[in-house]
Amino acid sequence: MAATATLCVVSATVPASAQCGGASWYALHSRTASGEMMNPAQMTAAHKTLPFGTKVKVTNKSTGKSVVVRINDRGPFIKGRIIDLSKAAASRIGMIRSGHAPVCISATS
């Protein structure tokens, strides 16, 4: 008796608003890609493709802590990183000391 195997390949793309990867933080006092001034005390972030104004929940996979941020800048431009957080947002999820952390992001309403 011969056994047959079936291989099913599903191709799916993960939307930019639901990703896991690396995060870093920054605290500049310069103009962002959206045209507003960067304020390290606000809950904002940079993402490569999400529209400005999009709100995403960022969860630090190491600490389990989450924060909601508004996308107002472009970046990060380092391989493996999916989001750059303001200093205040990074502080809320416990990644100031390390400078980077594994995170997952998801769209909020």
TIRO-282544 format. One record per atom (N, C-alpha, C, CB): residue in three letters; chain; atom name; x, y, z. Coordinates in steps of 0.02 Angstrom, whole numbers, plus 50000, padded with zeros to 5 digits. Glycine has a CB too. Layout:
REM TIRO-282544
['ALA', 'A', 'CA', [X, Y, Z]];
...
REM end
This chain:
REM TIRO-282544
['MET', 'A', 'N', [50042, 49942, 50000]];
['MET', 'A', 'CA', [50000, 50000, 50000]];
['MET', 'A', 'C', [50045, 50062, 50000]];
['MET', 'A', 'CB', [49952, 49999, 50061]];
['ALA', 'A', 'N', [50034, 50106, 49953]];
['ALA', 'A', 'CA', [50074, 50167, 49947]];
['ALA', 'A', 'C', [50038, 50225, 49980]];
['ALA', 'A', 'CB', [50089, 50183, 49872]];
['ALA', 'A', 'N', [50076, 50265, 50015]];
['ALA', 'A', 'CA', [50048, 50324, 50048]];
['ALA', 'A', 'C', [50059, 50384, 50003]];
['ALA', 'A', 'CB', [50079, 50335, 50118]];
['THR', 'A', 'N', [50012, 50428, 50001]];
['THR', 'A', 'CA', [50021, 50489, 49963]];
['THR', 'A', 'C', [50020, 50548, 50011]];
['THR', 'A', 'CB', [49965, 50496, 49909]];
['ALA', 'A', 'N', [50058, 50597, 49994]];
['ALA', 'A', 'CA', [50061, 50657, 50035]];
['ALA', 'A', 'C', [50039, 50716, 49993]];
['ALA', 'A', 'CB', [50134, 50668, 50063]];
['THR', 'A', 'N', [50005, 50760, 50026]];
['THR', 'A', 'CA', [49983, 50821, 49992]];
['THR', 'A', 'C', [50016, 50880, 50026]];
['THR', 'A', 'CB', [49905, 50827, 49994]];
['LEU', 'A', 'N', [50045, 50923, 49986]];
['LEU', 'A', 'CA', [50077, 50983, 50012]];
['LEU', 'A', 'C', [50034, 51042, 49992]];
['LEU', 'A', 'CB', [50150, 50990, 49985]];
['CYS', 'A', 'N', [50015, 51080, 50041]];
['CYS', 'A', 'CA', [49975, 51140, 50028]];
['CYS', 'A', 'C', [50016, 51200, 50049]];
['CYS', 'A', 'CB', [49906, 51137, 50067]];
['VAL', 'A', 'N', [50030, 51244, 50002]];
['VAL', 'A', 'CA', [50068, 51304, 50016]];
['VAL', 'A', 'C', [50022, 51363, 50013]];
['VAL', 'A', 'CB', [50128, 51312, 49966]];
['VAL', 'A', 'N', [50021, 51401, 50067]];
['VAL', 'A', 'CA', [49980, 51461, 50070]];
['VAL', 'A', 'C', [50026, 51521, 50073]];
['VAL', 'A', 'CB', [49931, 51460, 50131]];
['SER', 'A', 'N', [50016, 51566, 50027]];
['SER', 'A', 'CA', [50056, 51627, 50027]];
['SER', 'A', 'C', [50014, 51683, 50056]];
['SER', 'A', 'CB', [50081, 51645, 49956]];
['ALA', 'A', 'N', [50039, 51713, 50108]];
['ALA', 'A', 'CA', [50003, 51769, 50139]];
['ALA', 'A', 'C', [50052, 51823, 50158]];
['ALA', 'A', 'CB', [49963, 51745, 50201]];
['THR', 'A', 'N', [50031, 51884, 50151]];
['THR', 'A', 'CA', [50073, 51939, 50173]];
['THR', 'A', 'C', [50046, 51966, 50237]];
['THR', 'A', 'CB', [50078, 51994, 50119]];
['VAL', 'A', 'N', [50090, 51981, 50282]];
['VAL', 'A', 'CA', [50070, 52009, 50346]];
['VAL', 'A', 'C', [50063, 52084, 50338]];
['VAL', 'A', 'CB', [50121, 51991, 50402]];
['PRO', 'A', 'N', [50005, 52112, 50357]];
['PRO', 'A', 'CA', [49998, 52184, 50351]];
['PRO', 'A', 'C', [50048, 52220, 50396]];
['PRO', 'A', 'CB', [49926, 52205, 50368]];
['ALA', 'A', 'N', [50068, 52280, 50374]];
['ALA', 'A', 'CA', [50117, 52319, 50412]];
['ALA', 'A', 'C', [50092, 52334, 50483]];
['ALA', 'A', 'CB', [50133, 52384, 50376]];
['SER', 'A', 'N', [50026, 52333, 50492]];
['SER', 'A', 'CA', [49999, 52348, 50558]];
['SER', 'A', 'C', [49998, 52288, 50605]];
['SER', 'A', 'CB', [49929, 52377, 50551]];
['ALA', 'A', 'N', [50022, 52230, 50583]];
['ALA', 'A', 'CA', [50026, 52170, 50625]];
['ALA', 'A', 'C', [50091, 52135, 50610]];
['ALA', 'A', 'CB', [49965, 52122, 50612]];
['GLN', 'A', 'N', [50143, 52155, 50647]];
['GLN', 'A', 'CA', [50210, 52129, 50634]];
['GLN', 'A', 'C', [50246, 52116, 50700]];
['GLN', 'A', 'CB', [50251, 52178, 50591]];
['CYS', 'A', 'N', [50296, 52073, 50697]];
['CYS', 'A', 'CA', [50342, 52064, 50753]];
['CYS', 'A', 'C', [50413, 52074, 50727]];
['CYS', 'A', 'CB', [50334, 51993, 50786]];
['GLY', 'A', 'N', [50454, 52104, 50768]];
['GLY', 'A', 'CA', [50523, 52117, 50749]];
['GLY', 'A', 'C', [50557, 52159, 50802]];
['GLY', 'A', 'CB', [50527, 52151, 50680]];
['GLY', 'A', 'N', [50609, 52194, 50782]];
['GLY', 'A', 'CA', [50646, 52234, 50830]];
['GLY', 'A', 'C', [50619, 52305, 50834]];
['GLY', 'A', 'CB', [50718, 52236, 50812]];
['ALA', 'A', 'N', [50628, 52335, 50892]];
['ALA', 'A', 'CA', [50612, 52405, 50903]];
['ALA', 'A', 'C', [50672, 52440, 50933]];
['ALA', 'A', 'CB', [50549, 52414, 50949]];
['SER', 'A', 'N', [50678, 52504, 50919]];
['SER', 'A', 'CA', [50729, 52546, 50950]];
['SER', 'A', 'C', [50694, 52611, 50969]];
['SER', 'A', 'CB', [50791, 52558, 50902]];
['TRP', 'A', 'N', [50731, 52656, 51001]];
['TRP', 'A', 'CA', [50701, 52720, 51020]];
['TRP', 'A', 'C', [50747, 52777, 51003]];
['TRP', 'A', 'CB', [50683, 52721, 51095]];
['TYR', 'A', 'N', [50716, 52836, 50997]];
['TYR', 'A', 'CA', [50756, 52896, 50982]];
['TYR', 'A', 'C', [50725, 52957, 51017]];
['TYR', 'A', 'CB', [50760, 52908, 50906]];
['ALA', 'A', 'N', [50766, 53008, 51027]];
['ALA', 'A', 'CA', [50743, 53067, 51064]];
['ALA', 'A', 'C', [50772, 53131, 51033]];
['ALA', 'A', 'CB', [50764, 53063, 51138]];
['LEU', 'A', 'N', [50761, 53139, 50969]];
['LEU', 'A', 'CA', [50785, 53198, 50934]];
['LEU', 'A', 'C', [50738, 53257, 50944]];
['LEU', 'A', 'CB', [50794, 53184, 50859]];
['HIS', 'A', 'N', [50761, 53315, 50930]];
['HIS', 'A', 'CA', [50718, 53375, 50931]];
['HIS', 'A', 'C', [50720, 53405, 50861]];
['HIS', 'A', 'CB', [50741, 53427, 50986]];
['SER', 'A', 'N', [50699, 53366, 50812]];
['SER', 'A', 'CA', [50700, 53389, 50743]];
['SER', 'A', 'C', [50631, 53377, 50712]];
['SER', 'A', 'CB', [50755, 53353, 50702]];
['ARG', 'A', 'N', [50623, 53400, 50651]];
['ARG', 'A', 'CA', [50560, 53391, 50616]];
['ARG', 'A', 'C', [50554, 53318, 50591]];
['ARG', 'A', 'CB', [50554, 53440, 50556]];
['THR', 'A', 'N', [50495, 53289, 50600]];
['THR', 'A', 'CA', [50483, 53220, 50577]];
['THR', 'A', 'C', [50463, 53221, 50504]];
['THR', 'A', 'CB', [50428, 53186, 50620]];
['ALA', 'A', 'N', [50458, 53163, 50474]];
['ALA', 'A', 'CA', [50438, 53157, 50404]];
['ALA', 'A', 'C', [50367, 53182, 50393]];
['ALA', 'A', 'CB', [50443, 53084, 50382]];
['SER', 'A', 'N', [50326, 53183, 50445]];
['SER', 'A', 'CA', [50257, 53208, 50438]];
['SER', 'A', 'C', [50254, 53284, 50441]];
['SER', 'A', 'CB', [50213, 53179, 50493]];
['GLY', 'A', 'N', [50310, 53316, 50460]];
['GLY', 'A', 'CA', [50313, 53388, 50463]];
['GLY', 'A', 'C', [50308, 53416, 50533]];
['GLY', 'A', 'CB', [50259, 53417, 50421]];
['GLU', 'A', 'N', [50289, 53375, 50582]];
['GLU', 'A', 'CA', [50285, 53400, 50650]];
['GLU', 'A', 'C', [50352, 53393, 50685]];
['GLU', 'A', 'CB', [50230, 53363, 50689]];
['MET', 'A', 'N', [50361, 53429, 50739]];
['MET', 'A', 'CA', [50422, 53425, 50777]];
['MET', 'A', 'C', [50421, 53362, 50819]];
['MET', 'A', 'CB', [50431, 53487, 50823]];
['MET', 'A', 'N', [50478, 53328, 50823]];
['MET', 'A', 'CA', [50485, 53268, 50865]];
['MET', 'A', 'C', [50485, 53291, 50937]];
['MET', 'A', 'CB', [50550, 53228, 50847]];
['ASN', 'A', 'N', [50442, 53259, 50978]];
['ASN', 'A', 'CA', [50440, 53273, 51049]];
['ASN', 'A', 'C', [50451, 53207, 51086]];
['ASN', 'A', 'CB', [50372, 53307, 51070]];
['PRO', 'A', 'N', [50509, 53197, 51116]];
['PRO', 'A', 'CA', [50524, 53133, 51149]];
['PRO', 'A', 'C', [50476, 53116, 51206]];
['PRO', 'A', 'CB', [50593, 53135, 51176]];
['ALA', 'A', 'N', [50437, 53165, 51230]];
['ALA', 'A', 'CA', [50390, 53153, 51285]];
['ALA', 'A', 'C', [50322, 53128, 51261]];
['ALA', 'A', 'CB', [50381, 53216, 51325]];
['GLN', 'A', 'N', [50310, 53129, 51195]];
['GLN', 'A', 'CA', [50246, 53106, 51168]];
['GLN', 'A', 'C', [50249, 53032, 51151]];
['GLN', 'A', 'CB', [50227, 53147, 51106]];
['MET', 'A', 'N', [50190, 53002, 51145]];
['MET', 'A', 'CA', [50184, 52931, 51126]];
['MET', 'A', 'C', [50181, 52926, 51050]];
['MET', 'A', 'CB', [50121, 52897, 51159]];
['THR', 'A', 'N', [50239, 52932, 51018]];
['THR', 'A', 'CA', [50242, 52930, 50945]];
['THR', 'A', 'C', [50295, 52880, 50923]];
['THR', 'A', 'CB', [50259, 53001, 50916]];
['ALA', 'A', 'N', [50295, 52866, 50857]];
['ALA', 'A', 'CA', [50342, 52817, 50830]];
['ALA', 'A', 'C', [50354, 52828, 50756]];
['ALA', 'A', 'CB', [50317, 52746, 50843]];
['ALA', 'A', 'N', [50406, 52797, 50731]];
['ALA', 'A', 'CA', [50422, 52797, 50660]];
['ALA', 'A', 'C', [50412, 52726, 50633]];
['ALA', 'A', 'CB', [50496, 52822, 50647]];
['HIS', 'A', 'N', [50381, 52722, 50574]];
['HIS', 'A', 'CA', [50371, 52659, 50540]];
['HIS', 'A', 'C', [50383, 52671, 50466]];
['HIS', 'A', 'CB', [50298, 52629, 50552]];
['LYS', 'A', 'N', [50408, 52621, 50431]];
['LYS', 'A', 'CA', [50426, 52631, 50360]];
['LYS', 'A', 'C', [50367, 52644, 50315]];
['LYS', 'A', 'CB', [50462, 52570, 50335]];
['THR', 'A', 'N', [50309, 52611, 50327]];
['THR', 'A', 'CA', [50255, 52615, 50278]];
['THR', 'A', 'C', [50187, 52635, 50305]];
['THR', 'A', 'CB', [50248, 52551, 50244]];
['LEU', 'A', 'N', [50174, 52629, 50369]];
['LEU', 'A', 'CA', [50107, 52645, 50395]];
['LEU', 'A', 'C', [50092, 52719, 50385]];
['LEU', 'A', 'CB', [50101, 52626, 50469]];
['PRO', 'A', 'N', [50030, 52736, 50368]];
['PRO', 'A', 'CA', [50012, 52806, 50358]];
['PRO', 'A', 'C', [50021, 52847, 50422]];
['PRO', 'A', 'CB', [49939, 52811, 50334]];
['PHE', 'A', 'N', [50041, 52910, 50414]];
['PHE', 'A', 'CA', [50047, 52954, 50471]];
['PHE', 'A', 'C', [49979, 52959, 50506]];
['PHE', 'A', 'CB', [50072, 53025, 50449]];
['GLY', 'A', 'N', [49980, 52959, 50572]];
['GLY', 'A', 'CA', [49919, 52962, 50611]];
['GLY', 'A', 'C', [49893, 52893, 50632]];
['GLY', 'A', 'CB', [49866, 52996, 50572]];
['THR', 'A', 'N', [49919, 52840, 50602]];
['THR', 'A', 'CA', [49898, 52772, 50622]];
['THR', 'A', 'C', [49919, 52759, 50693]];
['THR', 'A', 'CB', [49929, 52719, 50575]];
['LYS', 'A', 'N', [49873, 52730, 50732]];
['LYS', 'A', 'CA', [49889, 52712, 50801]];
['LYS', 'A', 'C', [49900, 52637, 50805]];
['LYS', 'A', 'CB', [49833, 52734, 50850]];
['VAL', 'A', 'N', [49955, 52617, 50836]];
['VAL', 'A', 'CA', [49971, 52547, 50844]];
['VAL', 'A', 'C', [49989, 52532, 50916]];
['VAL', 'A', 'CB', [50030, 52527, 50798]];
['LYS', 'A', 'N', [49971, 52472, 50936]];
['LYS', 'A', 'CA', [49990, 52447, 51003]];
['LYS', 'A', 'C', [50057, 52411, 50994]];
['LYS', 'A', 'CB', [49935, 52399, 51033]];
['VAL', 'A', 'N', [50106, 52430, 51035]];
['VAL', 'A', 'CA', [50172, 52400, 51033]];
['VAL', 'A', 'C', [50182, 52361, 51097]];
['VAL', 'A', 'CB', [50228, 52454, 51023]];
['THR', 'A', 'N', [50195, 52296, 51091]];
['THR', 'A', 'CA', [50206, 52254, 51150]];
['THR', 'A', 'C', [50277, 52228, 51151]];
['THR', 'A', 'CB', [50156, 52195, 51151]];
['ASN', 'A', 'N', [50312, 52241, 51207]];
['ASN', 'A', 'CA', [50379, 52216, 51217]];
['ASN', 'A', 'C', [50374, 52143, 51235]];
['ASN', 'A', 'CB', [50417, 52257, 51273]];
['LYS', 'A', 'N', [50401, 52099, 51193]];
['LYS', 'A', 'CA', [50396, 52027, 51204]];
['LYS', 'A', 'C', [50435, 52004, 51265]];
['LYS', 'A', 'CB', [50420, 51990, 51142]];
['SER', 'A', 'N', [50484, 52042, 51286]];
['SER', 'A', 'CA', [50525, 52024, 51344]];
['SER', 'A', 'C', [50491, 52041, 51411]];
['SER', 'A', 'CB', [50592, 52058, 51341]];
['THR', 'A', 'N', [50455, 52097, 51412]];
['THR', 'A', 'CA', [50424, 52120, 51474]];
['THR', 'A', 'C', [50348, 52109, 51476]];
['THR', 'A', 'CB', [50439, 52193, 51486]];
['GLY', 'A', 'N', [50317, 52102, 51417]];
['GLY', 'A', 'CA', [50244, 52096, 51414]];
['GLY', 'A', 'C', [50209, 52163, 51418]];
['GLY', 'A', 'CB', [50220, 52051, 51469]];
['LYS', 'A', 'N', [50247, 52218, 51426]];
['LYS', 'A', 'CA', [50217, 52284, 51432]];
['LYS', 'A', 'C', [50199, 52311, 51362]];
['LYS', 'A', 'CB', [50264, 52333, 51468]];
['SER', 'A', 'N', [50143, 52350, 51360]];
['SER', 'A', 'CA', [50119, 52377, 51296]];
['SER', 'A', 'C', [50109, 52452, 51302]];
['SER', 'A', 'CB', [50054, 52343, 51275]];
['VAL', 'A', 'N', [50110, 52485, 51244]];
['VAL', 'A', 'CA', [50096, 52556, 51239]];
['VAL', 'A', 'C', [50064, 52569, 51171]];
['VAL', 'A', 'CB', [50161, 52599, 51248]];
['VAL', 'A', 'N', [50019, 52618, 51167]];
['VAL', 'A', 'CA', [49990, 52638, 51103]];
['VAL', 'A', 'C', [50026, 52701, 51081]];
['VAL', 'A', 'CB', [49912, 52650, 51109]];
['VAL', 'A', 'N', [50049, 52700, 51018]];
['VAL', 'A', 'CA', [50085, 52756, 50990]];
['VAL', 'A', 'C', [50053, 52778, 50924]];
['VAL', 'A', 'CB', [50160, 52739, 50978]];
['ARG', 'A', 'N', [50066, 52840, 50905]];
['ARG', 'A', 'CA', [50042, 52867, 50842]];
['ARG', 'A', 'C', [50102, 52874, 50795]];
['ARG', 'A', 'CB', [50006, 52936, 50852]];
['ILE', 'A', 'N', [50094, 52849, 50734]];
['ILE', 'A', 'CA', [50148, 52853, 50684]];
['ILE', 'A', 'C', [50152, 52924, 50657]];
['ILE', 'A', 'CB', [50137, 52802, 50626]];
['ASN', 'A', 'N', [50212, 52955, 50664]];
['ASN', 'A', 'CA', [50221, 53023, 50639]];
['ASN', 'A', 'C', [50289, 53032, 50604]];
['ASN', 'A', 'CB', [50215, 53073, 50695]];
['ASP', 'A', 'N', [50324, 52977, 50593]];
['ASP', 'A', 'CA', [50390, 52982, 50562]];
['ASP', 'A', 'C', [50405, 52919, 50522]];
['ASP', 'A', 'CB', [50445, 52994, 50616]];
['ARG', 'A', 'N', [50458, 52920, 50483]];
['ARG', 'A', 'CA', [50479, 52862, 50443]];
['ARG', 'A', 'C', [50542, 52832, 50473]];
['ARG', 'A', 'CB', [50492, 52883, 50370]];
['GLY', 'A', 'N', [50548, 52767, 50467]];
['GLY', 'A', 'CA', [50604, 52730, 50494]];
['GLY', 'A', 'C', [50577, 52668, 50526]];
['GLY', 'A', 'CB', [50645, 52773, 50545]];
['PRO', 'A', 'N', [50615, 52628, 50558]];
['PRO', 'A', 'CA', [50689, 52631, 50562]];
['PRO', 'A', 'C', [50720, 52604, 50498]];
['PRO', 'A', 'CB', [50714, 52591, 50623]];
['PHE', 'A', 'N', [50783, 52618, 50490]];
['PHE', 'A', 'CA', [50818, 52597, 50430]];
['PHE', 'A', 'C', [50875, 52550, 50446]];
['PHE', 'A', 'CB', [50844, 52658, 50392]];
['ILE', 'A', 'N', [50865, 52509, 50498]];
['ILE', 'A', 'CA', [50913, 52458, 50519]];
['ILE', 'A', 'C', [50880, 52390, 50509]];
['ILE', 'A', 'CB', [50936, 52469, 50593]];
['LYS', 'A', 'N', [50914, 52345, 50476]];
['LYS', 'A', 'CA', [50886, 52279, 50461]];
['LYS', 'A', 'C', [50860, 52244, 50524]];
['LYS', 'A', 'CB', [50940, 52235, 50427]];
['GLY', 'A', 'N', [50800, 52217, 50519]];
['GLY', 'A', 'CA', [50769, 52180, 50574]];
['GLY', 'A', 'C', [50727, 52222, 50620]];
['GLY', 'A', 'CB', [50822, 52148, 50613]];
['ARG', 'A', 'N', [50731, 52288, 50614]];
['ARG', 'A', 'CA', [50691, 52332, 50657]];
['ARG', 'A', 'C', [50629, 52354, 50619]];
['ARG', 'A', 'CB', [50732, 52394, 50680]];
['ILE', 'A', 'N', [50572, 52354, 50654]];
['ILE', 'A', 'CA', [50508, 52371, 50622]];
['ILE', 'A', 'C', [50479, 52437, 50646]];
['ILE', 'A', 'CB', [50459, 52316, 50634]];
['ILE', 'A', 'N', [50504, 52463, 50702]];
['ILE', 'A', 'CA', [50477, 52525, 50730]];
['ILE', 'A', 'C', [50529, 52560, 50773]];
['ILE', 'A', 'CB', [50413, 52511, 50771]];
['ASP', 'A', 'N', [50528, 52626, 50770]];
['ASP', 'A', 'CA', [50569, 52668, 50815]];
['ASP', 'A', 'C', [50520, 52706, 50859]];
['ASP', 'A', 'CB', [50615, 52718, 50774]];
['LEU', 'A', 'N', [50529, 52700, 50924]];
['LEU', 'A', 'CA', [50484, 52731, 50972]];
['LEU', 'A', 'C', [50514, 52795, 51000]];
['LEU', 'A', 'CB', [50468, 52683, 51028]];
['SER', 'A', 'N', [50470, 52841, 51021]];
['SER', 'A', 'CA', [50494, 52899, 51058]];
['SER', 'A', 'C', [50522, 52874, 51125]];
['SER', 'A', 'CB', [50437, 52951, 51069]];
['LYS', 'A', 'N', [50561, 52916, 51157]];
['LYS', 'A', 'CA', [50591, 52896, 51222]];
['LYS', 'A', 'C', [50536, 52880, 51273]];
['LYS', 'A', 'CB', [50636, 52952, 51248]];
['ALA', 'A', 'N', [50483, 52920, 51275]];
['ALA', 'A', 'CA', [50429, 52909, 51323]];
['ALA', 'A', 'C', [50395, 52842, 51312]];
['ALA', 'A', 'CB', [50377, 52965, 51319]];
['ALA', 'A', 'N', [50382, 52824, 51249]];
['ALA', 'A', 'CA', [50350, 52760, 51233]];
['ALA', 'A', 'C', [50396, 52702, 51251]];
['ALA', 'A', 'CB', [50331, 52757, 51158]];
['ALA', 'A', 'N', [50461, 52710, 51236]];
['ALA', 'A', 'CA', [50509, 52658, 51252]];
['ALA', 'A', 'C', [50514, 52647, 51328]];
['ALA', 'A', 'CB', [50578, 52676, 51224]];
['SER', 'A', 'N', [50510, 52701, 51364]];
['SER', 'A', 'CA', [50512, 52697, 51437]];
['SER', 'A', 'C', [50453, 52657, 51465]];
['SER', 'A', 'CB', [50514, 52768, 51468]];
['ARG', 'A', 'N', [50394, 52669, 51436]];
['ARG', 'A', 'CA', [50334, 52634, 51460]];
['ARG', 'A', 'C', [50338, 52558, 51452]];
['ARG', 'A', 'CB', [50273, 52660, 51422]];
['ILE', 'A', 'N', [50374, 52535, 51401]];
['ILE', 'A', 'CA', [50378, 52463, 51391]];
['ILE', 'A', 'C', [50444, 52433, 51413]];
['ILE', 'A', 'CB', [50366, 52446, 51318]];
['GLY', 'A', 'N', [50484, 52473, 51448]];
['GLY', 'A', 'CA', [50545, 52447, 51479]];
['GLY', 'A', 'C', [50603, 52432, 51434]];
['GLY', 'A', 'CB', [50528, 52388, 51515]];
['MET', 'A', 'N', [50616, 52477, 51386]];
['MET', 'A', 'CA', [50672, 52463, 51341]];
['MET', 'A', 'C', [50723, 52520, 51336]];
['MET', 'A', 'CB', [50647, 52447, 51272]];
['ILE', 'A', 'N', [50722, 52567, 51383]];
['ILE', 'A', 'CA', [50769, 52622, 51382]];
['ILE', 'A', 'C', [50841, 52598, 51390]];
['ILE', 'A', 'CB', [50752, 52674, 51436]];
['ARG', 'A', 'N', [50852, 52559, 51441]];
['ARG', 'A', 'CA', [50921, 52537, 51456]];
['ARG', 'A', 'C', [50952, 52497, 51399]];
['ARG', 'A', 'CB', [50922, 52495, 51520]];
['SER', 'A', 'N', [50914, 52449, 51372]];
['SER', 'A', 'CA', [50942, 52406, 51319]];
['SER', 'A', 'C', [50947, 52443, 51252]];
['SER', 'A', 'CB', [50898, 52344, 51311]];
['GLY', 'A', 'N', [50902, 52491, 51241]];
['GLY', 'A', 'CA', [50903, 52528, 51178]];
['GLY', 'A', 'C', [50863, 52496, 51122]];
['GLY', 'A', 'CB', [50972, 52537, 51155]];
['HIS', 'A', 'N', [50850, 52432, 51129]];
['HIS', 'A', 'CA', [50810, 52396, 51080]];
['HIS', 'A', 'C', [50776, 52337, 51113]];
['HIS', 'A', 'CB', [50853, 52373, 51019]];
['ALA', 'A', 'N', [50724, 52311, 51081]];
['ALA', 'A', 'CA', [50687, 52254, 51110]];
['ALA', 'A', 'C', [50647, 52219, 51056]];
['ALA', 'A', 'CB', [50640, 52278, 51167]];
['PRO', 'A', 'N', [50633, 52155, 51067]];
['PRO', 'A', 'CA', [50588, 52120, 51021]];
['PRO', 'A', 'C', [50516, 52140, 51037]];
['PRO', 'A', 'CB', [50596, 52042, 51026]];
['VAL', 'A', 'N', [50478, 52160, 50986]];
['VAL', 'A', 'CA', [50410, 52184, 50996]];
['VAL', 'A', 'C', [50363, 52154, 50943]];
['VAL', 'A', 'CB', [50407, 52260, 50994]];
['CYS', 'A', 'N', [50299, 52159, 50958]];
['CYS', 'A', 'CA', [50247, 52147, 50909]];
['CYS', 'A', 'C', [50204, 52209, 50907]];
['CYS', 'A', 'CB', [50205, 52082, 50925]];
['ILE', 'A', 'N', [50182, 52227, 50846]];
['ILE', 'A', 'CA', [50137, 52285, 50840]];
['ILE', 'A', 'C', [50072, 52261, 50809]];
['ILE', 'A', 'CB', [50170, 52341, 50796]];
['SER', 'A', 'N', [50018, 52295, 50829]];
['SER', 'A', 'CA', [49952, 52280, 50801]];
['SER', 'A', 'C', [49912, 52344, 50798]];
['SER', 'A', 'CB', [49915, 52226, 50844]];
['ALA', 'A', 'N', [49869, 52349, 50748]];
['ALA', 'A', 'CA', [49828, 52409, 50739]];
['ALA', 'A', 'C', [49778, 52416, 50795]];
['ALA', 'A', 'CB', [49791, 52407, 50671]];
['THR', 'A', 'N', [49764, 52478, 50815]];
['THR', 'A', 'CA', [49712, 52492, 50864]];
['THR', 'A', 'C', [49656, 52529, 50830]];
['THR', 'A', 'CB', [49741, 52532, 50924]];
['SER', 'A', 'N', [49600, 52533, 50862]];
['SER', 'A', 'CA', [49544, 52569, 50831]];
['SER', 'A', 'C', [49539, 52639, 50857]];
['SER', 'A', 'CB', [49478, 52533, 50844]];
REM end
